[in-house]
Structures are given as C-alpha cells and as structure tokens.
Amino acid sequence: MDAQPALGDRELAVLAFEGRSFASPGAKERAVREELDMAPVRYFQLLNALIDDPRALAAAPVTVNRLRRVREAKRRER
C-alpha cells in the first residue's frame, strides 16, 4: 500500500489561514482573495475537502476537529 503524498503548500496555507479569526465574514473573504490569491468559493471547496483528509487531520488537528464539530452541529440542526 502506497503512502499518500504530503499535503501541498496550498492546502497547508488554507489550514493555517482557517486557524485565524476575522472580525467579519467580509474581512475573511477579502483576506482569502488577497493572501491566498483564490476566490472564496474555491477556498471553501478546498477547505471542505480537507476536513475529511487524514493528512489534514495530522497537520492541523485542532483546526480540523473544530471544523468537523461545526459541520456535525449543522447537520444535526437540519
């Protein structure tokens, strides 16, 4: 069984970015565009994929576990 390749710089940057806090959703979206040079929609697509990636959990366990808890709470609300 082959080991998965390590996360790339972009994925690691998204995880680090998500660990930060922002004053408002608008501020976060602006920072995504300016600092990560990607559209907010693409950022959230990548972030959602990372939530289930075991490599992301190993790289940023606090952030990934927080995101998993938030996702599960939203699922329970439906």
RODO-2510 file (C-alpha; in nm, 4 decimals, decimal comma):
residues 78
     n   res          X          Y          Z
     1     m     0,0000     0,0000     0,0000
     2     d     0,1458     0,3356    -0,1046
     3     a     0,1520     0,6227     0,1398
     4     q    -0,0361     0,9313     0,0310
     5     p     0,1779     1,2267    -0,0687
     6     a     0,2086     1,5026     0,1855
     7     l    -0,0243     1,7994     0,1686
     8     g     0,0869     2,0703    -0,0690
     9     d     0,1764     2,4256     0,0222
    10     r    -0,1678     2,5500    -0,0820
    11     e    -0,3506     2,3010     0,1419
    12     l    -0,1243     2,3819     0,4346
    13     a    -0,1812     2,7541     0,3762
    14     v    -0,5593     2,7010     0,3794
    15     l    -0,5389     2,5116     0,7089
    16     a    -0,3193     2,7801     0,8665
    17     f    -0,5490     3,0530     0,7352
    18     e    -0,8572     2,8795     0,8773
    19     g    -0,6927     2,8733     1,2191
    20     r    -0,7068     3,2523     1,2314
    21     s    -1,0018     3,4641     1,3391
    22     f    -1,1557     3,7539     1,1491
    23     a    -1,3741     4,0456     1,2504
    24     s    -1,6383     3,9634     0,9901
    25     p    -1,7114     3,7241     0,7031
    26     g    -1,6356     4,0091     0,4617
    27     a    -1,2919     4,0578     0,6143
    28     k    -1,2221     3,6871     0,5806
    29     e    -1,3297     3,6812     0,2151
    30     r    -1,1089     3,9822     0,1387
    31     a    -0,8142     3,8142     0,3087
    32     v    -0,8746     3,4919     0,1115
    33     r    -0,8520     3,6889    -0,2123
    34     e    -0,5518     3,8972    -0,1077
    35     e    -0,3417     3,6480     0,0892
    36     l    -0,4249     3,3168    -0,0767
    37     d    -0,4991     3,4562    -0,4222
    38     m    -0,8134     3,2480    -0,4680
    39     a    -1,1850     3,3052    -0,4852
    40     p    -1,3704     3,2468    -0,1584
    41     v    -1,5823     2,9760    -0,3253
    42     r    -1,2672     2,7839    -0,4209
    43     y    -1,1254     2,8349    -0,0703
    44     f    -1,4329     2,6789     0,0912
    45     q    -1,4377     2,3918    -0,1603
    46     l    -1,0776     2,3102    -0,0764
    47     l    -1,1381     2,3516     0,2971
    48     n    -1,4380     2,1164     0,2884
    49     a    -1,2314     1,8531     0,1093
    50     l    -0,9571     1,8898     0,3688
    51     i    -1,1958     1,8259     0,6593
    52     d    -1,2094     1,4573     0,5638
    53     d    -0,8442     1,4210     0,4651
    54     p    -0,6406     1,2263     0,7244
    55     r    -0,3290     1,4206     0,6188
    56     a    -0,5030     1,7453     0,7134
    57     l    -0,6004     1,5995     1,0498
    58     a    -0,2364     1,5075     1,1109
    59     a    -0,1150     1,8522     1,0008
    60     a    -0,3702     2,0650     1,1904
    61     p    -0,5693     1,8508     1,4342
    62     v    -0,7196     2,1383     1,6330
    63     t    -0,8479     2,3184     1,3239
    64     v    -0,9771     2,0045     1,1501
    65     n    -1,1512     1,8737     1,4617
    66     r    -1,3160     2,2138     1,5166
    67     l    -1,4398     2,2174     1,1580
    68     r    -1,5723     1,8638     1,1936
    69     r    -1,7638     1,9615     1,5093
    70     v    -1,9143     2,2644     1,3342
    71     r    -2,0158     2,0541     1,0351
    72     e    -2,1752     1,7896     1,2571
    73     a    -2,3673     2,0526     1,4557
    74     k    -2,5043     2,1980     1,1317
    75     r    -2,6103     1,8522     1,0169
    76     r    -2,7971     1,7942     1,3426
    77     e    -2,9813     2,1268     1,3002
    78     r    -3,1336     2,0155     0,9695
***
